[in-house]
Amino acid sequence: MKRLSLLLITTTFPFLLMAQQLPCNCLQNLNEAIAKTELNYAGFPQKVYAKTKPTYENLVNSLREKAENENNPKNCYYLIKDYVRFFADKHFSLTYLNKDDYEKETVAVDESYFKTLKPGIGAEGIWINADSSITLGIKKFPGNEYKAIVLSAKDSMLHRGLVYFTLKPHQKGYLLNQYNVFNSIDFYAQQRGGLLQLWNFSLFGRIFPNEMTAKEKKELGTWKNSNNGLDYSRLDGKTSYIKIPTFFNNDSKIEKLVAAHDKAIRNSKYLIIDLRGNGGGNSGWSFLLPYVMTNPIKQDSPLLRISQDNVRLKRSELEYFVKNPVPIDLKKYYPDQYVANLKKIYEELSSANDTFYQIPGLTIPLDSVLGSPAKVALITDELCGSSTEYFFHLMKQSKKTTRYGSNSVGMMDYEGPTSPTPLPCKMLILMMPVSKSSWTDKKPIDATGFSPDVKLNIPGDQWVEYIIKDLKRKN
């Protein structure tokens, strides 16, 4: 499917890039981050007001004092991180990029410790990734912290004893801290029996003291060869099942998976789309739309915070439609009236003086309604965020879709940023939302997540079985 919207919802993980360490004037970088936030961040007017302003100003003054004589870029990252986290927005993030400056904690490995473990339900034990290139020993340490220690790895950079990640118990499972990732937002992990999913990134399976079940081994195998956990299966004669654990850089793989099984899906009475653990990414969900749409889908109309920087950014996004005819194959997505409205907005933005300006969302057109699948189940959980949450929100408009599971992670009140906010220190990458969602003022969801149509309060390994029965009961 072609690109459907100017309002692409993404979660960006720029820590995959690398940078070279240079001295960093921290006060200069902090002041720039503060200035740009106060001018451009869509959440600033709502989050800094009479009640919170004293706390905000005390934080700013304290951080400026600490930053005054600081030139180390990593130390500066930690200072500005405290500023960014004040806003409690999972789309507002700071990343530190430096391949030569990771905190490489090493723990003396006593492999005999893991051999003495008795079968249990905790995270301790020996774990492997999908292609067996990394073997980890997860051990519990004081402070209720679990450390995943490299026992062996094909990558020579992952030396024996390296702490590959740490886990701390959290209401969403675990807080995840990876050894080579410096990002201000919280990352999560969840254990499901013999499987441990590191949010959007990877899946590990336990081989000792408990071994994975055959079903768990099969799921781990779906992560081999950078397949990112994508899977299709036929659960019974009437039910197709698609599992998509991440939308991050996964669009082409999702397109191929859907194309390969299109005939089987269209011959299924029921379709289950399992997005558990999917923290977002790009808009790969667009390839699922033909199976779920029952009417044109109206996307959200976000509100752009008006500032010189934000207006410049938005006008640059609109410029193509102002200066070029819409290609014939995109006409149905960008009808003349909508394009005329974009051109009007392009002109009006230059003189806009309100705090926010609403940008109309694109309506996704409907070619035809598929009779089969007749019913669709969408499964989400507490790790589903960003573009996954947005897809969940859009599916409220589908008359054939029922949304099952638990509340999502909560990160869609402010849209995922499309470009970084430059700071003087190039190793510090600030990603700032400049638009808020239409519901944010009256019904914000970041603190709670979106709520499913049917909440499931049974063990996760029973969800699919329950959903199959429920779909058939509603027949």
N, C-alpha and C positions, 0 to 999 in steps of 0.2 A: 504494500500500500504506500502511496506517496506521502510525503510529509504533510501532516494534516493541520498544523497550527503554527502560528507565530509564537504561541505561548508554550513552548516545549518545556515540560516539567522534568527536571533531571536532578539527580544527586551526583555531585562531582567529587571524585576522590583524586585530587591532583598530586597526592604523595607518591604516585608512581614515577613522577619526574625526578630529576636529579639536579643539584646545584653545587657550586663550588664555594667553600667557606671564605668569607671576607669580613673585615671589621664592620661593625654595624652600630651607628649612632642610635641608641635605643630611644632616647627622648624624642628625636626627630621622627622615628617610625611610630611611636606611640601617639604623638601629637597628630600625625597625618591620619592614623587610624581613627582617632577620636573625631577629628574635623570631618572626615568623610562619612563617618557613622551619623553624626549629628545632622549633616546635610542630606544624606542620601538614603539611609537605612529606612525601609518602609515601616519598621516596627518602633522607631524611636519616639514618635509622638504619643503612642499608646503606652510605651514602657517607661518613659521618663516624664513624670507628671508631679503634681504637688506632693503627693505622699512618698514617692520614691526618689524625688530629686535630691534630698539631703544625702541619702545613701549613695546615690550615683556620684554626686560631687565629692564626697569623702573618698570614694574609691579612686576617682580620677586624680585627686590631689595626692593620694598615697602612692599610686603607681607612677606618677610623674616624679615624685621624690626619689623613688627607687631607681627609676630609669635614668636619672640625671647623669650619672657617671658610668653607665653600663654600655659596653661596646661588644660584648659577646653575643652573637646572634641567637644562640640557643637560649641563653638566659633572657634575652629580650623576648623570644617567643613565649616563654612562660609568663612574663609580665603582661604582654598584650593578650595572651590567652585568658587571663583573669578578667580583663576588660570585656572581651567578646562573650565570655560565659555569663556575664551579668544579665544578658538579654534572654538567656534560656531559649534560644531559637536554634533548632538542629539544622537549619539551612544557612545559618550565619556561622562561618567557621574560619579558623586560622590554621594554616599548615606550615610546618617548618621542613624545608627540603634540603638535605645535605647528606649525600651518600657516605661521607667520611666522618660523620659526627653522630652516629647512632649510639645509644646507650647499650653497650654490649655486656650485659650481665652474664657472668659465667658461674655455674654451680658445679662443685665436684660431684661427679657421677658415681653413685654406688648402685650398680644395676641389680645387685642382690636384694636391695630394698623392695623392688617391684616384684621380685620372685616370691617374696614372703606374703604378699597381699592375698587376702581371701576374697572370693567373689562377693561383690557388693553392688550398690546402686550409685555410689558417688563417682567423681571424675577421676580418681586416682587409677593409675594403671599404665599400660603401654599402648600407644595409639599410632596408627599409620595413616598417611593420606592415600588418595585414590590410586596413584601410580606407584606407591611404595617407595617414593624417592626420599621421604622423611619418616623417621621413626622417633617418636617422642615418649618420654616418661613424664607423666603428670603426677606431681607430688604435692601434698598439702603442707604448707608452712605456717608458722605463727601469724596471727592476724587474719586467719581464715582466708589465706591467699593460696591459690593453686599455681604452681609454676610448671610450664611445659618445657622440659629440658631435652635438648637434642641428644639422642643416643647414637644416631647415625644419619647421614644425609649424603645424597649424590652431589649436591652443591658444596664445593669446597669452602665457600664463605660461611656455611652453617656448621661450624666446628662443634665437636662433641663437648657437651656441657653448656652450650649457649642456651639462655632462656629465650625460647622462641616466642612465647607469649605468656601472659599471666591472666588469671581469672579470679574475680571476686564475686561472691553471691549477690544477686540483684533480683528485684521483683520480675524482671524480664528474663531471668536465667542467670547470666553472668555479665559483669562488666569486663570487656575484653581490652587488653593493652598489648599491642604487638611491638616487638623489639625495634622494628625499623619504621614505625609510624608515629609521627608527631602531628596530631590533629586535635583541635579543641573540642570537637563533639564527642559524645559518648558512643562507643561501639559496643556491640553485644554478642554474646554467644549463647547457644542453648544445647543442652545434652538431651538426647532422646534415646534412652536405652544405651545401645552400643555405638551410637553416632554422636558426634560433637560438631555442630555447624558454627563456623565463625562468620556469622551474619552473611553478607553478600560474597564473601571471599573464598571460602574453601570448606571442605567437609573431611573429618577424620573419623576413623573407625577403630574401636578398641579390640586388641588381640590378646590382652592378658590383664587381669586374671579371668575376666569374662570374655568370651568370644562373641563376635557378631552373629546374629541369626542369619539365615539364608536371605531373608528379605532385606536385612540391613546391608549385607554384602552387595546385593544387587543395587541398592540405592547408592552406596559408595562408588560403585563402578560407573554410575552415570556422570561422575565428575572427572573421569579419565580423559586424557587428551584434550584438556581445556573445554570439555563439553558443558561445564558449569551446572551440572545436575539436571539438565534438560531431559525429559523423558515422556514417552507416550506409551500407553498400554490400553488394552481392551479388558475391562474388569469383568464383564459378562456379555451376554449376547446383545445387550441394549445400551451399554454404558462405556463411553470413552473417557480416558483420564489423561490430562496433561499436567505435568509438574514443571514449574518455572521458578527456581529459587533465587534468581537474580535477573534484573533488567540492565545491569551495568555492562556496557559494551557487548551486548548479547543479541542485538537486533537481527543480524544476518543468520545466526544459528537458530533463533526462534522462527524466522521466516522459512528456513529449510525444514525444520521439524514439522511445522504446520502444513507446508506444501506436501511433504512426504506422506502425511496421514490425512489429508483433506477428504479423500473419498470415504475412509473409515469413519471420520467424524460426522460427515454428512449422512452416513447410514446408521448413525446412533440416535436412539431416542433421547438419551441423556448424555450430557457432557459435564465433567467435573474439571475445573481449572484450579489447581492447587498452587497457591502463591506463598505458602508459609515460609517464613524466614527471609522473604524478598524485601530488602531495604530500599529498593528503587533503582534508579539509573536512567535509562533512556526510555523511549516510547515503543518498545517491542510489543507492548500489549495491543498495538494497532492491528497486528496480524490476526488477533482473536475476534475482532469486531464483527466480521461477517456472520459468525456463529451465534452472537449474542444480541445483535441489534434487532429491535422490533419497531423502531421509529428513528427519525433523525435525532442525533444526540447533540444537545447544546452544551458547549464547554463553558467553563466559568469565565466571567468578565472581571479580571483583576483590576485593582486600583493602583496606578503608578504614582509613587511619591514624586511630586514636582520639585526638581532642582535642575541646575544647569547640566550637571553630569548625567542625570537620569533622562532628561529630555534629549540630550545628544545621543545617548545610547538607544533610546526607543526610536528616534527619527532615523538612525542608521539602519535599524531593523526594518522599518517601513519603506525605506528609500527605494528598494527594488520594485515594489508595487506602484510607487508613484511615478517612476521613470521608465518602466518596462511594461509591455502588454503581458497579461497572464497567459502562459502556455495553454494550448488547447486542452491538453490532458489534465490540467488542473482547474479548468473552468468550473467544474461542478463543486469543487471544494472552495473556490474563491469566486462566487457569483459577482456580477457587475455591481449590485447594490452594496455588497460588503466591501469590495475594493474601493468604491466611491467614498464609503465611510472612512476607510483607512486613509485615503488621500486628504479628507477633511481633517482628520485627527493630526496628520502630519503637519498641516498648516497651523492648526490651533495650538499645538503643543508649544510652539515658540513663544506664544504670548500668554500661556496658561499661568494663572496666579493663585489658584486654589491649592490647598495642601496635597490633594490627590486628584487624579484624573482617571476616569474609568475607560479601560480599553475593551471593546466588545470582543467576546469570545467567538471563536469560529464554530459554526454548526456542522457536524459531521453528517454528510448526506447519506441517505439510505437508498441503495439500488433495489434491493428486494428482501423480503423476510423469508428466511429458510424455515421450512416446516420441520426440518430435522437438523440438529437436535431441537426437540420441542421444549426441553427444560435444561437449564444450565445452573450448576452450583459453583459459586466462587468461594474459595476457602482462603481466609487471611488469619493472621495471628498478631501477637504483640510485637513482632519484629518487622512487620510490613510498614514501609514508610515511603515518603516522597512520591515518585511516579506510580508506585504500586497503590498507594493510598488514593491518588488521583483517579486511577482506573476504577478502584473500588467505589469512589464517589460517583463517577459517571454511570456505573452500572445500576445505580438507583433508578435510572431512566429506562432500563431494559425490563420489559414485562415478563420475559421468560427466565430472568436470572434471580436467584435467591442467594444472598450473601451469608455465609456461615463462618463461625469461628469465635475469635475474641477481638477485643478492641485493638486497633492498629497502634503503631508506635507514637504517632502524633507529631507531624512535621510539615503540615500543609497550610498553616495559617499565612505563612509568608512564602512566596514562590521561590523555587530553587534558582540561584543566580546563574546568569548565562555567561558572565565573564568576571575575571578577578578585578578587585580594586587595587591598583598598583601602589606599592609602598617603596620607599627608597632602598630598603634592603631586599634584594630580589629573591632571597631565600624564604622570605615571609610572604605567604600567599593568602590574601584576605578575600573571602567569598561572601558577598553581601546581598541579601534580597532587596530589591528595589520596588517590588510590588507586593501588595497583600491580597488575599483572596476575598471574594465578595461577602463571605460569611464571617470573616474574622472579627468584625466589631460586635456583632450580635450573638453569634454562636461559635466562638473559637474552639478549636479541637486539639491544639498542640499539647495541652495538659492531660487530655483524656484519650485522644485518638478517635477515629471514626468507630461507631458501634455497628456490628453486623445485624442483619435481619433476624438471624437465629444464633443466639449465643450457645456455645457448646461447653458444658462444664463436666465433660468426661475426659478420660485420658486421650492424648493426641493420637495414639495408635488405633483408636476406635472411631475417629472422626469420619473417615471415608465410608466405613461400613454403615454408620448411622445415616450419613447423607444419602447413600444409595437407597436405603429403606424409606427415608423421608421423601425423596423425589418420587418414588413409586406410590407412596401413600397419597401424594397430591395429584396423582394422575386422574 
